[in-house]
Amino acid sequence: MLAQFQIAKDASRLLALIPDERRDEILLAVADAIKQAESDILAANRLDLEKMEPSNPLYDRLQLTPKRLDDIASDMRHVAGLPSPLGRTLADKTLPNGLHLRKIAVPFGVIGMVFEARPNVAFDVFSLCFKSGNACVLKGGHDAEESNKAIVALIQKVLTDNGVDSGVVQLLPATHEATAEMLGAVGYIDVCIPRGGRRLIDFVRDNAKVPVIETGAGVVHAYMDEYANLDMAMRIINNAKTRRVSVCNALDCLIIHKSRLEDLPTIGMILLPSNVKIYADQGAYGYLNKSYPANLLMQATEESFGTEFMDYAMAIKTVNNVDEAIEHITRFGSGHSECIITDNKENAEKFEKEVDAACVYVNAPTSFTDGAQFGMGAEIGISTQKLGPRGPMALEEMTTYKWLIEGNGQIRA
């Protein structure tokens, strides 16, 4: 696959020369082409869906529909309308010796993306990379192989029709060997971003020779404080858990203050229509075992906590105070998104200060972390690391910087 890496690297240098306005025009052309090619994309997606059981939690991630394609095209148009992240002046100063220094935003160059059964990622990654002047090398999973082929073929056709080197987007084979080659492509891939479950992210981090930005895996908690409004808590918990169970910001563990255990039967009633399985600790189990169906209620074990369920399932942990809630998150969280539901300002501020996560919510569901809800356009992923970008990664996070130094003959003593 060295040839593909070289094509992407060469194309990335040419991409940097395309004016911002022209890049926007091409993104709009791709967005229009999505609707025109809808039947072909959906036909390819059906081939992938036929290989997966509908009961698989990843089925929802894999599935494309006319509505989802319309949303993808809308997101791409939104990205096209955003200000360019390139050339932004991040610092500007003149030294005492007269040297003028400017720090400006520039593309990474070539971004490698390893992702699982989410064909929409191919569109999102392309739009963000193209807008930010980066070429992209995509490595999708076997589950979405036909969908990804159709999507990349469409993008490359639009690029070619518009006189742009189609090498700016490359699709690698859906094999483990392709992943290994990408992770070892030193000198070709400037940064690699894995987007998927914990196993994928751990494999990429542990085996990569190129720089990696960790994204994706989310073990997400919501803490219902003793001062929480019950109606608000019910809406937040239900939305965070059941809106889309296969996404990384879905709720995995409800932490509840011991004084609110009597509210669990009421909370259970709003989760029951979605048949949510509950793994309750001893304190919570006692309040649910008479009201929640026995086939959906289990006693929690140590393994119940720290699990990213990606399904209609969640754990419940009982605590005595906000400090114990924070301690539980510290032990079992993944640094993705965490939430507190409370009317107590001091507890809210304590939670915000002490919880170590990319996104910390007060009285709002973690559902907002993903899906362009921060107004930054489509996201390439949710970074859970601390060095470099953190949280939703959009256009500005797709750039690095360089220093420009201008002088008039100064020399160093």
C-alpha positions as CSV (number, residue, x, y, z in Angstrom):
1,M,0.0,0.0,0.0
2,L,3.0,2.2,-0.2
3,A,1.8,3.5,-3.6
4,Q,-1.4,4.7,-2.0
5,F,0.4,6.5,0.8
6,Q,2.7,8.2,-1.7
7,I,-0.3,9.3,-3.8
8,A,-2.0,10.8,-0.8
9,K,1.2,12.6,0.3
10,D,1.8,14.1,-3.1
11,A,-1.8,15.1,-3.4
12,S,-1.7,16.8,0.0
13,R,0.9,19.3,-1.2
14,L,-1.3,20.2,-4.2
15,L,-4.4,20.5,-2.0
16,A,-2.7,23.3,0.0
17,L,-2.6,25.4,-3.2
18,I,-6.4,25.3,-3.8
19,P,-8.1,28.5,-2.7
20,D,-10.5,28.3,0.2
21,E,-13.5,29.4,-2.0
22,R,-12.7,26.6,-4.5
23,R,-12.6,24.0,-1.7
24,D,-16.0,25.1,-0.5
25,E,-17.4,24.8,-4.0
26,I,-16.2,21.3,-4.3
27,L,-17.6,20.3,-0.9
28,L,-21.0,21.6,-2.0
29,A,-20.7,19.6,-5.2
30,V,-20.1,16.4,-3.2
31,A,-23.1,17.2,-1.0
32,D,-25.3,17.5,-4.1
33,A,-23.8,14.3,-5.5
34,I,-24.8,12.4,-2.4
35,K,-28.5,12.9,-3.2
36,Q,-28.0,12.1,-6.8
37,A,-26.2,8.8,-6.0
38,E,-28.6,7.9,-3.1
39,S,-29.8,4.7,-4.7
40,D,-26.3,3.4,-5.4
41,I,-25.1,4.2,-1.9
42,L,-28.1,2.6,-0.2
43,A,-27.7,-0.5,-2.4
44,A,-24.1,-0.9,-1.3
45,N,-25.1,-0.3,2.3
46,R,-27.8,-3.1,2.0
47,L,-25.0,-5.5,1.0
48,D,-23.3,-4.7,4.2
49,L,-26.4,-4.9,6.3
50,E,-27.2,-8.4,4.9
51,K,-24.0,-9.6,6.6
52,M,-25.0,-8.3,10.1
53,E,-27.8,-9.4,12.4
54,P,-30.3,-6.6,13.1
55,S,-30.0,-7.4,16.8
56,N,-26.3,-6.4,16.7
57,P,-25.9,-3.0,18.4
58,L,-23.6,-2.0,15.6
59,Y,-26.4,-2.4,13.1
60,D,-27.8,1.0,13.8
61,R,-24.3,2.6,13.2
62,L,-23.9,0.7,10.0
63,Q,-27.3,1.6,8.5
64,L,-27.7,4.4,6.0
65,T,-31.1,5.8,5.1
66,P,-32.3,8.6,2.8
67,K,-32.8,10.8,5.9
68,R,-29.3,10.0,7.2
69,L,-27.8,10.8,3.8
70,D,-29.7,14.1,3.7
71,D,-28.2,14.9,7.2
72,I,-24.7,14.0,6.0
73,A,-25.1,16.3,3.0
74,S,-26.4,19.0,5.2
75,D,-23.4,18.6,7.5
76,M,-21.1,18.9,4.6
77,R,-22.8,22.1,3.4
78,H,-22.4,23.4,6.9
79,V,-18.7,22.6,6.9
80,A,-18.4,24.4,3.5
81,G,-19.9,27.5,5.0
82,L,-17.6,27.7,8.0
83,P,-14.6,30.0,8.1
84,S,-11.4,28.4,6.8
85,P,-9.1,27.2,9.7
86,L,-6.0,27.8,7.5
87,G,-3.7,30.8,7.7
88,R,-5.2,31.9,11.1
89,T,-2.6,34.0,13.0
90,L,-2.2,32.3,16.4
91,A,0.6,34.6,17.6
92,D,2.2,37.8,16.2
93,K,5.1,39.7,17.8
94,T,8.3,41.5,17.0
95,L,11.4,40.8,19.0
96,P,13.8,43.6,20.3
97,N,16.2,42.7,17.6
98,G,13.6,43.4,14.9
99,L,12.7,39.9,13.9
100,H,9.0,39.6,13.2
101,L,7.4,36.3,14.3
102,R,4.0,34.9,13.3
103,K,2.5,31.6,14.3
104,I,0.0,30.4,11.7
105,A,-2.4,27.5,11.3
106,V,-1.5,25.0,8.6
107,P,-2.7,21.5,7.6
108,F,-1.2,18.3,9.1
109,G,-0.7,17.0,5.6
110,V,-2.0,13.4,5.5
111,I,-4.5,12.1,8.1
112,G,-5.0,8.4,8.5
113,M,-8.4,7.3,9.9
114,V,-9.2,3.8,11.2
115,F,-12.9,3.3,11.9
116,E,-15.4,0.5,12.3
117,A,-19.0,0.0,11.2
118,R,-19.9,3.7,10.5
119,P,-19.9,4.5,6.8
120,N,-20.9,8.1,7.6
121,V,-17.4,8.6,9.0
122,A,-16.0,8.5,5.5
123,F,-18.0,11.5,4.5
124,D,-17.3,13.4,7.7
125,V,-13.6,12.8,7.6
126,F,-13.3,13.8,3.9
127,S,-15.3,17.0,4.4
128,L,-13.2,18.1,7.5
129,C,-9.9,17.1,5.9
130,F,-10.6,18.7,2.6
131,K,-11.8,21.9,4.1
132,S,-8.7,22.0,6.4
133,G,-6.3,21.3,3.5
134,N,-5.5,17.7,4.5
135,A,-5.4,14.5,2.4
136,C,-7.0,11.5,4.1
137,V,-6.3,7.8,4.0
138,L,-9.3,5.8,5.2
139,K,-9.3,2.3,6.7
140,G,-12.8,1.1,7.4
141,G,-14.0,-2.1,8.9
142,H,-15.1,-5.2,7.0
143,D,-18.7,-4.6,8.2
144,A,-19.0,-1.4,6.1
145,E,-16.7,-2.4,3.2
146,E,-19.3,-2.1,0.3
147,S,-20.7,1.2,1.7
148,N,-17.2,2.7,2.1
149,K,-16.2,1.7,-1.5
150,A,-19.3,3.4,-2.9
151,I,-18.8,6.5,-0.8
152,V,-15.1,7.0,-1.7
153,A,-15.8,6.3,-5.4
154,L,-18.4,9.0,-5.4
155,I,-16.1,11.5,-3.7
156,Q,-13.2,10.7,-6.1
157,K,-15.5,11.1,-9.1
158,V,-16.6,14.6,-8.0
159,L,-13.0,15.6,-7.3
160,T,-11.9,14.4,-10.8
161,D,-14.8,16.2,-12.4
162,N,-13.7,19.4,-10.7
163,G,-10.1,19.0,-11.7
164,V,-8.8,18.0,-8.3
165,D,-6.4,15.1,-7.7
166,S,-8.6,12.3,-6.4
167,G,-5.6,11.1,-4.5
168,V,-6.5,13.4,-1.7
169,V,-8.8,10.6,-0.4
170,Q,-7.7,7.0,-0.4
171,L,-9.5,3.9,0.8
172,L,-7.4,1.0,2.1
173,P,-8.6,-2.6,2.0
174,A,-10.7,-3.7,4.9
175,T,-8.1,-6.0,6.3
176,H,-6.0,-6.1,9.5
177,E,-2.9,-6.0,7.3
178,A,-4.0,-2.6,6.0
179,T,-4.3,-1.3,9.5
180,A,-0.8,-2.5,10.3
181,E,0.6,-0.8,7.2
182,M,-1.0,2.5,8.0
183,L,0.3,2.4,11.6
184,G,3.8,1.9,10.3
185,A,3.6,4.5,7.5
186,V,6.2,6.8,8.9
187,G,6.9,9.7,6.6
188,Y,3.6,9.3,4.8
189,I,0.9,9.5,7.5
190,D,1.3,12.6,9.7
191,V,-1.3,11.6,12.3
192,C,-3.6,8.6,12.7
193,I,-7.0,8.8,14.4
194,P,-8.8,5.6,15.5
195,R,-12.6,5.9,15.8
196,G,-14.3,2.9,17.3
197,G,-14.4,0.7,20.4
198,R,-11.9,0.3,23.1
199,R,-10.2,-2.7,21.5
200,L,-9.6,-0.8,18.3
201,I,-8.3,2.2,20.0
202,D,-6.0,0.2,22.3
203,F,-4.6,-1.7,19.3
204,V,-3.8,1.5,17.3
205,R,-2.2,3.2,20.3
206,D,-0.1,0.2,21.2
207,N,1.1,-0.6,17.7
208,A,1.4,2.7,15.9
209,K,4.8,4.2,14.8
210,V,3.0,7.3,13.6
211,P,1.5,9.9,15.9
212,V,-2.0,9.0,17.2
213,I,-4.9,11.0,18.6
214,E,-7.2,8.8,20.7
215,T,-10.9,9.2,20.1
216,G,-14.1,7.3,20.6
217,A,-14.4,4.9,23.5
218,G,-16.7,6.3,26.1
219,V,-17.7,4.9,29.5
220,V,-20.2,7.6,30.4
221,H,-21.8,8.4,33.7
222,A,-24.6,10.6,34.9
223,Y,-24.8,11.5,38.6
224,M,-28.2,12.1,40.1
225,D,-27.5,14.3,43.0
226,E,-29.6,14.5,46.2
227,Y,-30.7,18.0,45.0
228,A,-31.7,16.9,41.5
229,N,-35.1,17.8,40.0
230,L,-36.8,14.4,39.3
231,D,-38.5,15.4,36.1
232,M,-35.3,16.9,34.7
233,A,-33.4,13.8,35.8
234,M,-35.8,11.5,34.0
235,R,-35.6,13.4,30.7
236,I,-31.8,13.6,30.9
237,I,-31.2,9.9,31.8
238,N,-33.7,8.6,29.2
239,N,-32.2,10.8,26.4
240,A,-28.6,9.9,27.3
241,K,-29.4,6.2,27.4
242,T,-31.9,5.5,24.7
243,R,-31.5,8.2,22.0
244,R,-28.9,6.1,20.2
245,V,-27.3,3.3,22.2
246,S,-24.5,2.6,19.8
247,V,-22.8,6.0,20.0
248,C,-19.8,6.8,22.2
249,N,-21.6,9.4,24.3
250,A,-24.5,7.1,25.4
251,L,-25.0,6.6,29.1
252,D,-23.4,3.5,30.6
253,C,-23.8,4.1,34.4
254,L,-26.3,6.0,36.5
255,I,-24.7,7.1,39.8
256,I,-27.4,8.0,42.3
257,H,-27.4,9.6,45.7
258,K,-28.7,7.2,48.4
259,S,-31.4,9.7,49.3
260,R,-32.9,9.4,45.8
261,L,-33.1,5.6,45.6
262,E,-36.9,5.8,46.2
263,D,-37.1,7.6,42.8
264,L,-35.7,4.6,40.9
265,P,-39.0,2.9,40.2
266,T,-40.2,6.1,38.6
267,I,-37.0,6.4,36.5
268,G,-37.3,2.7,35.6
269,M,-40.8,3.4,34.1
270,I,-39.3,5.8,31.5
271,L,-36.6,3.3,30.6
272,L,-38.9,0.3,30.4
273,P,-40.4,1.1,26.9
274,S,-36.9,0.7,25.5
275,N,-36.4,-2.6,27.4
276,V,-33.2,-1.3,29.0
277,K,-31.3,-3.9,31.0
278,I,-30.3,-2.7,34.4
279,Y,-27.3,-4.0,36.4
280,A,-28.0,-2.5,39.8
281,D,-25.8,-2.5,42.9
282,Q,-27.2,-3.8,46.1
283,G,-28.7,-0.5,47.2
284,A,-30.5,0.1,43.9
285,Y,-31.6,-3.5,43.3
286,G,-33.7,-3.4,46.5
287,Y,-35.7,-0.5,45.1
288,L,-36.2,-2.0,41.6
289,N,-36.8,-5.7,42.2
290,K,-40.5,-5.2,42.8
291,S,-41.2,-2.7,40.0
292,Y,-38.8,-3.5,37.2
293,P,-39.2,-6.7,35.1
294,A,-37.1,-9.6,36.4
295,N,-35.8,-10.4,33.0
296,L,-34.4,-6.9,32.6
297,L,-33.0,-6.5,36.1
298,M,-29.7,-8.1,37.2
299,Q,-27.5,-7.5,40.2
300,A,-24.3,-5.6,39.3
301,T,-20.9,-7.2,39.5
302,E,-17.5,-5.5,39.4
303,E,-17.5,-6.0,35.6
304,S,-20.7,-4.0,35.3
305,F,-18.9,-0.8,36.0
306,G,-16.4,0.5,33.5
307,T,-18.3,-1.2,30.7
308,E,-19.2,0.6,27.5
309,F,-22.4,-1.2,26.8
310,M,-23.3,0.1,23.3
311,D,-26.7,-1.5,23.9
312,Y,-29.9,-1.0,25.8
313,A,-28.2,-1.7,29.1
314,M,-26.7,0.3,31.9
315,A,-25.4,0.0,35.4
316,I,-26.5,1.8,38.6
317,K,-24.2,2.7,41.4
318,T,-25.3,4.1,44.8
319,V,-23.2,6.7,46.6
320,N,-23.4,8.8,49.8
321,N,-22.3,12.1,48.3
322,V,-20.8,13.9,45.4
323,D,-17.3,13.0,46.4
324,E,-18.0,9.3,46.1
325,A,-19.6,10.0,42.7
326,I,-16.4,11.7,41.5
327,E,-14.3,8.9,42.9
328,H,-16.4,6.3,41.0
329,I,-16.0,8.3,37.7
330,T,-12.3,8.7,38.4
331,R,-11.9,4.9,38.7
332,F,-14.2,3.8,35.9
333,G,-14.5,6.7,33.5
334,S,-12.7,7.0,30.1
335,G,-12.3,10.8,30.0
336,H,-15.1,11.2,27.4
337,S,-18.3,12.8,28.8
338,E,-19.7,13.0,32.3
339,C,-22.9,14.6,33.7
340,I,-24.3,15.8,37.0
341,I,-28.0,16.5,37.6
342,T,-28.4,18.9,40.5
343,D,-29.9,22.2,41.7
344,N,-27.0,22.7,44.1
345,K,-24.5,25.2,42.7
346,E,-21.7,24.2,45.0
347,N,-22.0,20.5,44.0
348,A,-22.2,21.5,40.3
349,E,-19.0,23.6,40.5
350,K,-17.2,20.9,42.5
351,F,-18.2,18.3,39.8
352,E,-17.0,20.6,37.0
353,K,-13.7,21.3,38.7
354,E,-12.8,17.7,39.8
355,V,-14.2,15.4,37.1
356,D,-11.4,14.7,34.6
357,A,-13.2,14.4,31.2
358,A,-13.2,16.1,27.8
359,C,-16.8,17.2,28.3
360,V,-18.5,17.8,31.7
361,Y,-22.2,18.5,31.7
362,V,-24.4,20.1,34.4
363,N,-28.2,19.4,33.9
364,A,-27.9,18.3,30.3
365,P,-27.4,14.9,28.7
366,T,-24.1,13.7,27.3
367,S,-26.0,13.2,24.0
368,F,-24.7,16.6,22.9
369,T,-21.0,15.6,22.7
370,D,-21.3,13.9,19.3
371,G,-23.0,14.8,16.0
372,A,-22.1,18.4,15.3
373,Q,-24.0,19.7,18.3
374,F,-21.3,22.2,19.4
375,G,-21.8,24.2,16.2
376,M,-18.4,23.3,14.8
377,G,-19.6,21.3,11.9
378,A,-19.1,17.6,11.4
379,E,-16.6,16.0,13.8
380,I,-13.8,13.6,13.0
381,G,-14.0,12.2,16.5
382,I,-14.1,12.9,20.2
383,S,-10.6,13.1,21.6
384,T,-10.2,11.7,25.1
385,Q,-6.5,12.5,25.4
386,K,-5.0,15.5,27.1
387,L,-2.1,16.4,24.8
388,G,-3.3,18.3,21.8
389,P,-7.0,18.4,20.8
390,R,-9.6,17.3,23.4
391,G,-13.3,16.7,23.0
392,P,-15.1,17.1,19.7
393,M,-12.5,17.5,16.9
394,A,-13.7,19.8,14.1
395,L,-11.9,22.1,11.7
396,E,-9.6,24.0,14.0
397,E,-8.4,20.7,15.5
398,M,-7.5,19.4,12.1
399,T,-4.6,21.9,11.9
400,T,-1.1,22.2,13.3
401,Y,1.0,25.4,13.1
402,K,4.3,26.7,11.9
403,W,6.3,29.8,12.8
404,L,7.1,32.4,10.1
405,I,10.1,34.5,10.9
406,E,10.9,37.6,8.9
407,G,14.1,39.7,9.3
408,N,16.3,42.2,7.5
409,G,19.7,40.7,7.9
410,Q,19.9,40.1,11.7
411,I,22.4,37.5,12.8
412,R,22.8,35.9,16.2
413,A,25.8,36.8,18.4
